[in-house]
Amino acid sequence: MRRLYFRRWTPVRCLSVVGAMLVAIGGTPHAHSETVSLDLDGPVDRQSVAYECRASADAQPTSLSVEYLNMPTNNLAILPVEGSPRLFVSTLSASGAKYVSGEWVWWTKGPRGDLYSERRKESSETTVCRVTR
């Protein structure tokens, strides 16, 4: 049995386990935190993947680092959205690996990753990313 330790942080009026996941992967917790633990069976395969992303075809590329935590029965991804790290959990997909966090979707297939809000009005409102390493 593997135990992961999490921290919960409270920026302004919002509770999130994203800060907790940052501690689990070696990040820095935010102020006003408390420890939360989760017992999981099996090993944790932790991978960090770097992407280059574009919000549109003519946009300047930006860097994105995604931390993946893969376990026998759970898969998680941690990536920043609108300047704050978010915890994404895997869900059923027809192809590739699909992760969700609230309204946000991170969907990868091969070297490509798409980040978008379920509230988008146009499919062009998708940030398209490519693995750089």
C-alpha positions as CSV (number, residue, x, y, z in Angstrom):
1,M,0.0,0.0,0.0
2,R,1.4,3.4,-1.0
3,R,0.4,6.5,0.9
4,L,0.4,9.9,-0.8
5,Y,0.2,13.0,1.4
6,F,-1.8,16.0,0.2
7,R,-2.1,19.6,1.4
8,R,-5.3,21.6,1.0
9,W,-4.9,25.3,0.5
10,T,-7.4,28.2,0.7
11,P,-6.6,31.1,-1.6
12,V,-9.3,33.8,-1.1
13,R,-12.5,31.8,-0.7
14,C,-11.7,28.6,-2.5
15,L,-10.7,25.1,-1.3
16,S,-8.5,22.9,-3.5
17,V,-6.5,19.8,-3.3
18,V,-4.2,21.1,-6.1
19,G,-1.8,22.5,-3.5
20,A,-2.0,19.1,-1.9
21,M,-0.9,17.4,-5.1
22,L,2.0,19.9,-5.5
23,V,3.3,18.7,-2.1
24,A,2.9,15.1,-3.2
25,I,5.1,15.8,-6.2
26,G,7.6,17.9,-4.4
27,G,6.1,21.4,-4.9
28,T,5.6,24.1,-2.3
29,P,2.4,24.4,-0.3
30,H,0.5,27.6,0.0
31,A,-0.4,29.4,3.3
32,H,-3.2,28.1,5.4
33,S,-2.7,24.5,4.6
34,E,-3.5,21.2,6.3
35,T,-2.3,17.7,5.6
36,V,-4.7,15.2,4.0
37,S,-3.6,11.6,3.1
38,L,-4.9,9.1,0.7
39,D,-4.1,5.4,0.9
40,L,-3.7,3.8,-2.6
41,D,-2.8,0.3,-3.6
42,G,0.1,-0.4,-5.9
43,P,3.0,1.7,-7.2
44,V,2.8,5.3,-8.4
45,D,4.5,6.0,-11.7
46,R,5.3,9.8,-11.7
47,Q,6.2,11.5,-15.0
48,S,6.7,15.1,-16.0
49,V,6.1,16.0,-19.6
50,A,6.9,19.3,-21.3
51,Y,4.6,20.7,-24.0
52,E,4.7,23.7,-26.3
53,C,1.2,25.1,-26.7
54,R,-0.7,27.6,-28.9
55,A,-4.1,29.1,-28.0
56,S,-4.6,29.7,-31.8
57,A,-2.8,29.1,-35.1
58,D,-1.2,32.6,-35.0
59,A,-0.5,32.8,-31.3
60,Q,3.0,32.8,-29.8
61,P,3.9,29.4,-28.3
62,T,4.0,29.0,-24.6
63,S,5.5,26.3,-22.4
64,L,3.3,23.9,-20.3
65,S,4.6,21.3,-17.8
66,V,2.2,18.5,-16.9
67,E,2.8,16.1,-14.0
68,Y,1.2,12.7,-14.4
69,L,0.6,10.3,-11.5
70,N,-0.3,6.9,-12.9
71,M,-1.5,4.1,-10.5
72,P,-3.1,0.7,-11.2
73,T,-6.6,2.1,-10.6
74,N,-6.2,5.9,-10.7
75,N,-4.6,8.3,-13.1
76,L,-4.1,12.0,-12.3
77,A,-2.6,15.0,-14.2
78,I,-1.6,18.3,-12.6
79,L,-1.3,21.3,-14.9
80,P,-1.8,25.1,-14.7
81,V,-5.0,26.6,-16.0
82,E,-5.5,30.4,-16.0
83,G,-2.3,30.7,-13.9
84,S,-3.2,28.3,-11.1
85,P,-2.4,24.5,-10.9
86,R,-5.4,22.2,-11.2
87,L,-5.8,18.5,-10.4
88,F,-7.3,16.5,-13.3
89,V,-8.6,13.0,-13.0
90,S,-8.8,10.5,-15.8
91,T,-12.1,9.6,-17.3
92,L,-13.4,7.4,-20.1
93,S,-12.4,8.4,-23.6
94,A,-12.9,6.8,-27.0
95,S,-9.2,7.4,-27.9
96,G,-6.2,8.7,-26.0
97,A,-6.2,9.7,-22.4
98,K,-8.8,12.2,-21.2
99,Y,-8.6,14.1,-17.9
100,V,-11.2,16.4,-16.3
101,S,-11.1,19.1,-13.6
102,G,-14.4,20.9,-13.2
103,E,-15.2,22.5,-16.6
104,W,-11.7,21.9,-17.9
105,V,-10.6,19.0,-20.2
106,W,-7.1,17.9,-20.9
107,W,-7.2,15.3,-23.7
108,T,-4.0,13.7,-25.0
109,K,-3.3,11.3,-27.8
110,G,0.3,10.5,-28.9
111,P,2.4,13.7,-28.7
112,R,-0.6,16.1,-28.8
113,G,-2.6,17.5,-25.9
114,D,-5.8,19.6,-26.1
115,L,-6.9,21.9,-23.3
116,Y,-10.3,23.4,-23.3
117,S,-13.3,24.4,-21.3
118,E,-16.6,22.5,-21.7
119,R,-18.2,26.0,-21.8
120,R,-16.4,27.0,-25.0
121,K,-18.5,28.2,-27.8
122,E,-16.2,27.3,-30.7
123,S,-13.8,24.4,-31.2
124,S,-11.2,27.0,-32.1
125,E,-11.2,27.9,-28.3
126,T,-8.9,25.0,-27.7
127,T,-5.2,25.3,-26.7
128,V,-3.3,22.7,-28.8
129,C,-0.1,21.4,-27.3
130,R,2.8,19.2,-28.6
131,V,5.3,17.3,-26.5
132,T,8.8,18.9,-26.5
133,R,10.6,16.2,-24.5
